[in-house]
Structures are given as C-alpha cells and as structure tokens.
Amino acid sequence: MSWRLPRQFAPELIRMLLRSPPPPPPGAPEATAEEIASANIAQQDVIEEVFSEVERELVDDREYRFKAWRLAGLGLLIVLTLAVALGRLLVGGPPSVAELRAQAGVDTWPVLRIGVKDDQYGTAYYDQEKRIWSGFDIDVAYMIAEDLGFRRADVRFYGLESEDRARMQAADPTTGDRVPVQLVIASYSITTDRKSAGVRFSQPYLYTEQSVITLKGHRPVSALQDLENQRVCTLSTSTSQTALDKAKAKVTQKNRVRECFAALDAGDVEAVSTDAAILAGWKHEFPDKYEHWDLGLESNERWGVNVGENPALETLVNLTLYRSFADPEDSRWEKAYEKNLQSEIDPKKKTPVAVGEQPRVERPEVGFLPWEDPLG
C-alpha cells in the first residue's frame, strides 16, 4: 500500500527518528545485539523513505512552479507582441492595405486601365476577330487586378507602342484618342537608366534573355557577333539595341514587333533580335517559317510593372507578386507560365524562353494586425 507524507511533517519526523532511544525501565532485560541492529535497520529504512518522499514533493513543486512561470511568461509575450503590433500599426508603422488603397486612389477607379502589347504571341496578343486578349502579361495583369478588387469585366486593356511605356499613354482603338493608363505590363525590362529617368517599377515578375530569330535556312547564329554587318530589327527603346550596336550589326528600330517580322518576311532585314519570351511566341505560331537562336547570354532581362507616379500602387502590386511567390497555394503565376511560355519551348532545340520560376520577391512593408496577416 502506498502512502504520501505531508511535506510539513517530514522535518519533525526525521528529528524524532534520529533521537537516541530511551533507556529500558529498571529490571527489564537488555536488548540483544541482534535486536539493536534490527531496530537500526528499520529506523534507517523509515528515514530513507521520508527523504525520498520529501524529494518527490520538492521536485513536483519545482515543476509546478516552472510550468506556472512559463505560462505566465508566454501570456506576457503574447500581450507584448499585440501591443507592439498595434503600436506600430497605429503610431508610425507601415501603412495598412486600406491606407495604401486610399493613397493610391484605387477605390475611386470604376475600371482599371492597363497598357499592354497587342502583337506578341504568348506574352500579350489581341485577337481582333474573337476580341480576346491572351498571353503571359495578360494573365499577370488579371492576377494583379484581382487582388486590387477588380473583376475581369472591369479591366480595360490598351495596346501601346514601346516608346509609350514610359509615358503611360495608349491609344483608344475605337477613337484613336490618347488614354492614360494606371499600369503598364508590356514586356518592360527594369534598367538603371529607366529608373533614373523616373520610371517607377514593381519588383520583377519574369526573367528572360535576348535571342535572335531568322528565316529558315539562315546560317546558324550562336552569338551576336555572327550578326556583324547584317541588318537586324529590334524594338524602339529596347534594351536589345545596346548589345546589337556592340556586335556592329546594322540596327533598324520599329515600334511594334510585328513590324520587325514584316521587314524580315520582306527581306528588308536578316534577323530580329529582342527578348526570347517575345520571339518564342512568333516561332511557336509560325514553326515552319522561322528559326529561333539561343545566344547563351549570361545577363537576364527582368520584366517589371510600371506603376507611374504612384508609390502606394507600387506597394500593392508588389504585395500581389509577393503573395504569388511566397504562398505555396497560390499557383496563378505558375499556371500563367505553363499555359503561355512553357508550351512554346521547342521540343527539339529547347531554345530558352524564360526562367520557369517566379523571380524572388521581397516582402513589401504593409501593416497587418497579427490575426489578419494573410502572409503569416
């Protein structure tokens, strides 16, 4: 049968056990050596049991107090975290989504006007007969529009030329009037010169590289130097021109890529050179007419969204890109890539089109209460 000694009685009991036994009464027989030894053994067993019980009680007490202090510390940590979060949010912290929307003016826009390209198969193309927009840039635009609170029916796309991307001006296809747009998502490469000139870019949403297309039967092109003294078409204000100039090609510039391909078909130029993601779409659309050449360049073209003079809108766009990058359940970017760009990879030559992973996006400074932060 087990028993538990009340801890407060242990010291007194030990003292009683350690006292010398009283002398035997007069006339009583003296205890034998065996009896004395047996009594000492019994006393020692009791003392050891008392010490063990006291030790167990002390351990239980320390564990209880440790757990109590730990729970109290956890509660204090939660309170401090909430206090700091609320303090940062209410006094000098990063702006909330609602504040950013108010600063950007998003809630006052009945529609979202986006400038895009309209002649780039796979990236941004407008089918005039079906009146349908398609391509990777179009899907990225819908992704951003969705997070800004716009339905697809409330998104207005406007085709624009390369030189209009910086000024954020497009032409209305029905009236020809100039239309200001709120976003430009038009295979627009992020460069230091463009940023210095005042273009406000989002973080990158695609990595691609410069490549070359020729007509079938053209001698192989493995480097830009193979185009020396040849007539090559590229887009106006394109980053591709710098490399072509260094290769001593005879460069012709056009505002739309379809104009470059018209010149190639007519024999006015011998090659077209711009971003691979753009050229791959034309090669995929006309596989028997063109040859797509990989130049093996190490530098990447980083496409970004031009948000104009609207820093709050830039943060909101970056928030969408970050969610798409960081949330494993958000596969909108991956689906856009697979549908529009992965399908264009040449199964034989496997000429690179674009990097098949979304570029890393740094988390933007946005204030959330701890219990409502969708990013964790």
C-alpha positions, 0 to 999 in steps of 0.5 A: 500500500502506498502512502504520501507524507505531508511535506510539513511533517517530514522535518519533525519526523526525521528529528524524532527518528534520529533521537537516541532511544530511551533507556529500558525501565529498571529490571527489564532485560537488555536488548540483544545485539541482534535486536539493536541492529534490527531496530537500526535497520528499520529506523534507517529504512523509515528515514530513507523513505521520508527523504525520498518522499520529501524529494518527490514533493520538492521536485513536483513543486519545482515543476509546478512552479516552472510550468506556472512561470512559463505560462505566465511568461508566454501570456506576457509575450503574447500581450507584448507582441499585440501591443507592439503590433498595434503600436506600430500599426497605429503610431508610425508603422507601415501603412495598412492595405486600406491606407495604401488603397486610399493613397493610391486612389484605387477605390475611386477607379470604376475600371482599371486601365492597363497598357499592354502589347497587342502583337506578341504571341504568348506574352500579350496578343489581341485577337481582333476577330474573337476580341480576346486578349491572351498571353503571359502579361495578360494573365499577370495583369488579371492576377494583379487586378484581382487582388486590387478588387477588380473583376475581369469585366472591369479591366480595360486593356490598351495596346501601346507602342514601346516608346509609350511605356514610359509615358503611360499613354495608349491609344483608344482603338475605337477613337484613336484618342490618347488614354492614360493608363494606371499600369503598364505590363508590356514586356518592360525590362527594369534598367538603371537608366529607366529608373533614373529617368523616373520610371517607377517599377514593381519588383520583377515578375519574369526573367528572360534573355535576348535571342535572335530569330531568322528565316529558315535556312539562315546560317546558324547564329550562336552569338551576336557577333555572327550578326556583324554587318547584317541588318537586324530589327529590334524594338524602339527603346529596347534594351536589345539595341545596346548589345546589337550596336556592340556586335556592329550589326546594322540596327533598324528600330520599329515600334511594334514587333510585328513590324520587325517580322514584316521587314524580315518576311520582306527581306528588308532585314536578316534577323530580329533580335529582342527578348526570347519570351517575345520571339518564342511566341512568333516561332511557336505560331509560325514553326515552319517559317522561322528559326529561333537562336539561343545566344547563351547570354549570361545577363537576364532581362527582368520584366517589371510593372510600371506603376507611374507616379504612384508609390502606394500602387507600387506597394500593392502590386508588389504585395500581389507578386509577393503573395504569388511567390511566397504562398505555396497555394497560390499557383496563378503565376505558375499556371500563367507560365505553363499555359503561355511560355512553357508550351512554346519551348521547342521540343527539339532545340529547347531554345530558352524562353524564360526562367520557369520560376517566379523571380524572388520577391521581397516582402513589401512593408504593409501593416497587418494586425497579427490575426489578419496577416494573410502572409503569416 
